[in-house]
Amino acid sequence: MQTIYEAAGGTEGITGVHDEMDQRAIACFDVALTDVGLDNNEALRQALHDYFAWTTTVTMAHYHDSTDDVPDGLTIPNWSWDGLAPGTGPGY
């Protein structure tokens, strides 16, 4: 039996711009935050939401076509309560 991932063609089936899928992923992440009880801490929930939404729609959005396009040596930016920490992002 094929997995959903295999049925979609693996990474080949999900290349290209996929704004709707990005928005669904963010919505699922928000539900997961509620499921684990983080909706009781609005500042933490908002910081986690903002990070996930940013990395989904900004950082990951630069490499729609192929994993071969991702440059070597990328670092994970620092995130704070106020968003992306200055000087730590990938230069976007």
C-alpha positions in Angstrom: 0.0 0.0 0.0 1.3 3.4 -1.0 1.7 6.2 1.6 0.2 9.6 0.8 3.7 10.9 0.3 4.5 8.2 -2.3 1.2 8.8 -4.0 2.0 12.4 -4.4 5.2 11.5 -6.1 7.6 12.0 -3.1 9.4 15.3 -3.3 8.8 15.5 -7.1 5.0 15.6 -6.5 5.2 18.7 -4.2 7.6 21.0 -6.0 6.5 24.4 -7.2 4.7 27.1 -5.4 2.0 25.8 -3.1 0.5 28.7 -1.2 -2.7 26.7 -0.2 -0.6 23.9 1.2 1.5 26.4 3.2 -1.6 28.0 4.7 -3.0 24.6 5.6 0.3 23.6 7.3 0.2 26.8 9.3 -3.4 26.2 10.3 -2.5 22.6 11.4 0.4 23.9 13.4 -1.9 26.4 15.2 -4.3 23.5 16.0 -1.4 21.5 17.4 -0.4 24.4 19.6 -4.0 24.3 21.0 -3.9 20.5 21.3 -0.8 20.7 23.6 -2.3 23.5 25.7 -0.2 26.4 24.4 -3.3 28.4 23.7 -3.2 29.3 27.4 0.0 31.3 26.9 -0.8 33.8 24.2 2.8 35.3 24.0 4.3 31.8 23.5 1.6 30.7 21.1 2.0 33.8 19.0 5.8 33.6 18.9 5.6 30.0 17.8 2.9 30.7 15.2 4.9 33.7 13.8 8.1 31.6 13.5 6.3 28.7 11.8 4.4 31.0 9.4 7.6 33.0 8.6 9.8 30.0 7.9 7.0 28.3 5.8 6.2 31.3 3.7 9.6 33.1 3.5 12.6 30.8 4.1 11.2 27.6 2.6 9.4 29.5 -0.2 12.8 30.3 -1.8 13.4 26.7 -2.9 10.2 25.5 -4.7 11.8 23.7 -7.6 14.4 21.3 -6.2 16.3 20.5 -3.1 19.4 20.9 -5.3 18.6 24.7 -5.2 19.2 24.9 -1.5 22.6 26.4 -0.9 25.1 24.6 1.4 25.8 26.2 4.7 22.5 27.7 5.6 22.0 28.3 9.2 18.9 28.3 11.4 18.0 31.9 12.3 17.4 33.0 15.8 13.9 33.9 16.7 12.8 35.9 19.7 9.6 37.1 21.3 9.8 40.0 18.9 10.4 37.9 15.7 13.5 37.3 13.7 16.6 38.4 15.7 18.6 41.0 13.8 21.6 39.7 12.0 20.6 36.0 12.2 18.4 35.5 9.3 19.3 34.1 5.9 19.4 37.6 4.4 15.9 37.8 3.1 
